[in-house]
Amino acid sequence: MMPASEGIFAMLDSAYGFLTRSDVIVPVCIFVAGAIWFAKRGFGATRSAEPFNARDIRTWPLWFVFVDALLFVVVFAAITAALGEDWYIYAIAAGVAAILTFGLAPAILTKMRK
């Protein structure tokens, strides 16, 4: 049986891993998402005249792009902090985060707005 102090340190290590990953990835993802959004607007690939549709990425306002990027980072960092560091863990975490942020989050938001 594991002593109580080892469990606490393992929990603190996971929290530390989550915070360090989030601390590094959040500014980068927010900057990249914003840069891509502005580039798409510059090339005319957005539909800013149309009303917001969570299922159509071309109608997303900048705030929704930032929230979606932040959600991706939080899910990715949580999975990698919980499961460890290895190449296949990163692939699993990125896949799950992409499914949640680009698949389920817009669907949930669409249902909430109705």
N, C-alpha and C positions, 0 to 999 in steps of 0.2 A: 504494500500500500504506500502511496506517495504521501510524504509529509505535506501539511497544509502550506508551508512556506514555498515549496516548489510549485504548487499549483498557482499561487499568487504571482510568482515570478514568471511563470509561463504565460499567464494572462497579461501581465504588464509587457512582456516581450511581444505578444501579438498586438497589443494596443500601440506599442512603440513602432512596430513594423507598419501598421496601418497609417499612423500619423506621418511617418517619414515618407512613405510612398505617396500619400496624398499631398504632402507638402511640396514634393518635387513635381508631381504630375499635374496638379490642378492649374498652376499658372501656364504651363506649356499647352495643355489642352484648351484652356480658355482662349489663349492667344491664337492658336492655330484655328480653332473654330470661328473666331471673330474674323481672322484674316481671310478664311475661305468664304465666309458670308459676304464680306465686303468685295472680294474678288468676283463672286457670282453676281452681285449687284452691278458691278462695273461692266461685266460682260453681258448683262441683260438676261441672265438665266433665272432670275427670280420673278415671281408674280406678286409684286407688292400691291398692285391695284386690286387684286382679288381678296376676299375675306380670308381670315386665318382658317386653315384646315390642318389639323394635327397630322393627318395621314399623308399630306403632300408637303414634302420638305421644301419645295420652292416657295411656299407661302409662309414659312416660319419667320416670325420676327426675331430680332437679335436676342431679346431676352429669353426666348424659348430655346434658341441655339445654345446659349450659355447654360441654361438649366439642364439641358440634355447632355452637354459635355460634362457638367459637374456630376450628374447622376452616373454617367459612364465611369468616371474616375473613382467615385465612391464605391461602386460595385466591384470594379477591378481591384482596387486596393484592399477591400475587405476579403475578397476571395484569395488573393495572393498572400495576405497576412495570415489567413486561417489555414491555408493548405501548404504553404512553404514556397521555396524558390527553386524552380526548375523550369526548363523550357516548355514542357508540356503543361505545367500549371499556368504559365503565362498565356498559352494558347487557349486553355479552357476558360480562364478568367476573362480574356478578351472576347471570346465567343459568347459567353453568358452575359457579359455586360452589353455587348452589341444587341443581343436578342432582347434584353430588358429595355434598353434605352431607345432603340429604333423600332421595336416591335410592340412591346406591351405598353410603354409609357404613352405614346400617342393614342393608342386605343383607349386606355384608361382616361386620359384627358378628354377625349372626344365624348365618352360616356358621361363624364362629370359635367361637361359644359352644357349638356342637353337638359 
